[in-house]
Amino acid sequence: QVQLVESGGGSVQAGGTLKLSCEYSGGTSFRNCMGWFRQTPRKEREVVAAFKPPGGPTYYADSVRGRTTISQDKAKNTIYLQMNNLGPEDTGMYYCAAARQCRFTMRTGTLQLDHPVPDDFNYWGQGTQVSVAS
C-alpha cells in the first residue's frame, strides 16, 4: 500500500511559478514509476510528467516541456513538480501517482519512457488544485 499526499497548489497569475510536492510512504515495490497528472472538468486525466526515480528516464507532456521539472528528494520521501511560466491552460487538479513499473521503449539507442496513461498507475493521491489567472 502506497500513501501519497500532495501539497503546494494555489492561485497564481499567468507567468508565475508553483512547486507541487508529493510526500510518499509505504509500498516500495509500487514506487518504481511516479508521475503527475492533471484533470479538469472538461478533460480526462492526462499526464503532465513522469519518471523512474531516482534519475531514470523522464516523460513530459508537450504542453509543459521546457518549463516543468519532475524531481525527487529521497531524504524527504517527496516527489516535486516545479512549474514555471504558468498559463491559464495549466489550471486543474494535479494528482500524484505511483506504479510498480514504467513502460519503456528503446529508441535511437536511448531508453525512453512511453506516454504514461492513468491505467498504468496503481496508487493516487487526493490532488491539489492549481488555478492560473490570465
N, C-alpha and C positions, 0 to 999 in steps of 0.2 A: 504494500500500500504506500503510495506516494502522496504527500501533502504539499500543496502549492498555494502560496499566499502572495498575491500581487499587491503592489502599492506604487505610489508615485504619479498617478493620474491627476488631472486637473484641467482648468480652463486657462488657455493662453491666447495671445494674439498671433495672427499669422506672422511667420518669420521667427517665432520663438522656439524654445527648446524644452524638452522634457526627458527625464531619465526614469524609466519604469524599472521596478525591482520585483523579482520573484524569489521569495525565500522557499527553499525546498527541504523536505525531510523524508526519511524512510525510503524503502523500495529501491535500493541502489541499482539493482539489475534493470529497473524500468526507467533509468535516467541516462541511458546511453545516447539519447537523441532528445533535444529540448528545443522548444520554439515559442514564438509569439504569434498569435492570431488576432485578427480584428474582425468585429462584426457590427453591422449597422442594421436598422430596421428594414432597409431596402436591399441589403446584400447578404448573401450567405457568409458564414465564417470563412475567412481566407487568410492564408499565411502572410505574415509580414517578414519574419526572419526565422531561421532555424539553424542548428548546428549540432555537431557531435562534440560534446565537451570532453576534455579540455583541448581547445586549439585544433579541432578536426575540421573537415570541410564545412563550409558555411553557405547558406542559401539566403538571398534577399529577393523580395518581390521587386519587379522593375520599378514600381512607383516610389520605392524608398531607397533603392540602391544609390550609394554615394553620399547619403545624408543620414544614414542609420547604421548603428553598430550593435551587434549582439555580443555579449561577453559573459564571463563567469568569474566570480571570486570564490574559490573553493574554501578559503578560510572562513567565509561568511555564509557558505551554503546558499549562494544567491546568484541568480541569472539576471542580467541587466539588458535593457533595450534603450540605448541612447538615440534620441530622435532630434535632429536639427532642422532648421528652416521649415517648420511645420506649416501646413496649409489646411484650409477647411476640409479638404478631401481626406485628411488624416483623422478626422473625428470618428469616434466609435468606441465600443467597449473592447478593451485589449485583454486577451486571455493568455496565460502562460500554460504550456502543455509539456508533458513528458511521455517518452516512448521507450520501449525495450531496445529498439534499433531504428536507425535511419535507413532509407533506401538510397543506394549509391549506384552510379554508373561510371565506368572508366571512359573518359573522353580525351582524346589527344594526349594520352599518357598521364592524365590527371584524374584522380578520384573526385567525382563531383556529386553533390547531394541532389537527388531527384526532387522535383517540385513536391513539397510536402502538402498533404491534404489532411483534414481533420480526422479521417478514419485511420490514419497512421498512428495516432496518439491514444494512449491508454488513460492518462490522467490529466485533469484540468483544474485550474484554479477558478475562483469565483469571478474574476475580472476586475479591471479598474478602468474607469471612464476617462476618456480624453476628449476634450472639446476645444476646437480651434476656431476662433472668430476671425472673420475677414476684415 
